Amino acid sequence: MARQTGQQTSQGPGAAAADARQMRLVAVVIAVTMVLWLGVQWLGGQGDWPAKYAFLADLVAIGALIWSLLVTWRIWRRRNASSQGQG
């Protein structure tokens, strides 16, 4: 969304830089989670690991993805609130 030039926002350049850092962290967490999850699934299939390890890897991956979703949602809410002058 484009901001109007005369609009005052409470989100300064420091907050925007912090949001950008958090979004980069989210992207790295998602990418690393998927690569590691695929690797564990492949290794488990090759090594005939018990199914409990596959489920454990699934739960860890789900946890990382939920964390990423929550951080992304929080950043989106903060940007949305500041663009509407609420915060």
Backbone hydrogen bonds, N-H to C=O, Kabsch-Sander energy under -0.5 kcal/mol:
donor,donor_aa,acceptor,acceptor_aa,energy
7,Q,4,Q,-1.1
12,G,10,S,-0.9
16,A,12,G,-2.0
17,A,13,P,-2.0
18,A,14,G,-2.0
19,D,15,A,-2.4
20,A,16,A,-2.1
21,R,17,A,-2.3
22,Q,18,A,-2.4
23,M,19,D,-2.4
24,R,20,A,-2.1
25,L,21,R,-2.3
26,V,22,Q,-2.5
27,A,23,M,-2.2
28,V,24,R,-2.3
29,V,25,L,-2.7
30,I,26,V,-2.5
31,A,27,A,-2.4
32,V,28,V,-2.9
33,T,29,V,-2.4
34,M,30,I,-2.2
35,V,31,A,-2.2
36,L,32,V,-2.8
37,W,33,T,-2.7
38,L,34,M,-2.6
39,G,35,V,-2.4
40,V,36,L,-2.8
41,Q,37,W,-2.4
42,W,38,L,-2.4
43,L,39,G,-2.9
44,G,40,V,-2.6
45,G,41,Q,-1.8
46,Q,42,W,-2.3
47,G,43,L,-2.6
48,D,44,G,-0.5
49,W,44,G,-2.0
53,Y,50,P,-1.4
54,A,50,P,-0.8
55,F,51,A,-2.3
56,L,52,K,-2.0
57,A,53,Y,-2.3
58,D,54,A,-2.2
59,L,55,F,-2.5
60,V,56,L,-2.3
61,A,57,A,-2.4
62,I,58,D,-2.7
63,G,59,L,-2.4
64,A,60,V,-2.3
65,L,61,A,-2.3
66,I,62,I,-2.5
67,W,63,G,-2.3
68,S,64,A,-2.1
69,L,65,L,-2.4
70,L,66,I,-2.6
71,V,67,W,-2.4
72,T,68,S,-2.4
73,W,69,L,-2.5
74,R,70,L,-2.3
75,I,71,V,-2.3
76,W,72,T,-2.4
77,R,73,W,-2.6
78,R,74,R,-2.3
79,R,75,I,-2.6
80,N,76,W,-2.5
81,A,77,R,-2.6
82,S,78,R,-2.2
83,S,79,R,-2.0
84,Q,80,N,-1.0
85,G,82,S,-0.9
86,Q,81,A,-2.8
87,G,81,A,-0.7
